[in-house]
Amino acid sequence: MDLPEIYSIPGTRDALPPQRAVERALEARLQSVFSRYGYEPIDTPILEPTELFLRKSGEAIASQMYSFTYWNRDLCLRPEFTASVIRAYVNHMQDRALPLRVQYAGPTFRYERPHETRHRQLTEIGAECIGAAGPGADAEILAMALSGLEAAGVRNAHFVVGHLGAVLGLLAQLGMDVRAQSLVVSEMEGLAQSPNDSAEVVERLATMLAGGTESDQLSQGALAELLQSQGAEAAAEITTTLFERANLSLDGGSRSPEEIVARLLKKTSRPDPVPGLRRASHFIRELRHLAGPPDQAVPALRRFLGEQGLDDAPVRDVERALECFGSYFDEAPPLVVDLSRARGLRYYTGLIFEVYAEDGARLAGGGRYDDLVRSLGGHETVPACGFSYVLEGLLAAATPKAKEQSARSSVDLVVAPIADSDYGAAAHSAALLRRAGLSVEMDVGFGGVNVNLRSATQRSIPLVLIVDELKVGAGSATLHDVRASSEATIPSAELVNAVLERLKAYA
């Protein structure tokens, strides 16, 4: 009986030849771009402590993680690189000179709805600049993102640049604590893009800020009335007496009635968060309306922030970073300034950006995260910024010509012995060519000339060296140029130079 076939896990894929070679070629081009900016390679484990991403990455990432417990340790598959890279910096590199520039490439895992170019296992390629504050570093990251797009053969991409400072400034002005600010920022995209849902979002955030169990919330309503009518001291005394007489314990008996009442009184005395949340929702929607090209959005945003009694420093940060960014290129890409963007990751603190293809697919994203080093146990606060691509999406957006160039085989030449007796001479020739730095594939199955020529044509391998005993005896071999459909007899002593010359014409 045949055994059942075993399939890959849904949302994952097998990268098969020649597609994998295409991806590797693109990956190499991007890494070359990063190297030219001075970014050195780093790698981190695929397996990380779950706490690393729960501490600062945000609810969106947490809900998509592949996490599990093994031998009483909470572990997960790496959902993104930035937190892992900063963890490596905190563990091993805090004594290094700053700024520290690093680049990375590797698999990340998120449980989300898969589609054609986005799977549950993704190849993330990016860079982080650790220890540099200000618009110069932000502009370098933007410039590197654009340079990578050019190297990948992606045309007509457009940038959307934002800054979290405006919204965080308003939330601080409203007296919201760090947790409240984080919750609002996590909902910014929804508030900006779906204003009809804002009332529902405000209600949900208010409930989350109130916290506690259903019993807590019911008790808080009664306590609020007691506070208004009797005052805090009398409300506490009355409520405690009621709990004791009824033998109630609101959280399973782990606390005394006095402790429960004290906690509920503290929550009840907090101001109602709804008015502040409504103002924040309106503010975010207004930021969305003011989004546009820099020459239009910047002055409009400055006026708006002034009307709200807020510092326009975030707008000045964006303006200066874009000025620096423009210095890198003769012609800047299409660009929109939109301060209602949040990127969905809690650790961002300043300028953020995303890059989109013509069809609206997101190609890259990143920004500034000046608090992450300290949040992950660093000795001090260290400014940092970075960005990343998803390789599969980037390849899908590349021009047909760029894909064709990437699809060319990495094999330079096939060595084809005609018969068993030609194997020794063929192997010797292949070794000579490999020592010259060429990628050489040898036919070890003795498939014959026609089979090797067809295979080379299908796989875009430019040359086939045909080795047979008659030519070997004469100290030569036949070099077949697949693209030109021509052949030449090459003396063995001139073989390496002849092959290099032919390949140079196709470089």
Secondary structure, 3 states (H helix, E strand, C coil): CCCCCCCCCCCCCCCCCCHHHHHHHHHHHHHHHHHHCCCEECCCCCEEEHHHHHCCCCHHHHCCCCEEEECCEEEEECCCCHHHHHHHHHHHCCCCCCCEEEEEEEEEECCCCCECCECCEEEEEEEEEECCCCHHHHHHHHHHHHHHHHHHCCCCCEEEEEECHHHHHHHHHCCCCHHHHHHHHHCHHHHHHCHHHHHHHHHHHHHHHHCCCHHHHHHHHHHHHHHHHHCHHHHHHHHHHHHHHHCCCCCCCCCCHHHHHHHHHHHHCCCCCHHHHHHHHHHHHHHHHCCECHHHHHHHHHHHHHHCCCCCHHHHHHHHHHHHHHCCCCCCCCEEECCCCCCCCCCCCCEEEEEECCCCCEEEEEEECCCHHHHCCCCCCCCEEEEEEEHHHHHHHCCHHHHHHHHCCCCCEEEEECCHHHHHHHHHHHHHHHHCCCCEEECCCCCCHHHHHHHHHHCCCCEEEEECHHHHHCCEEEEEECCCCEEEEEEHHHHHHHHHHHHHHCC
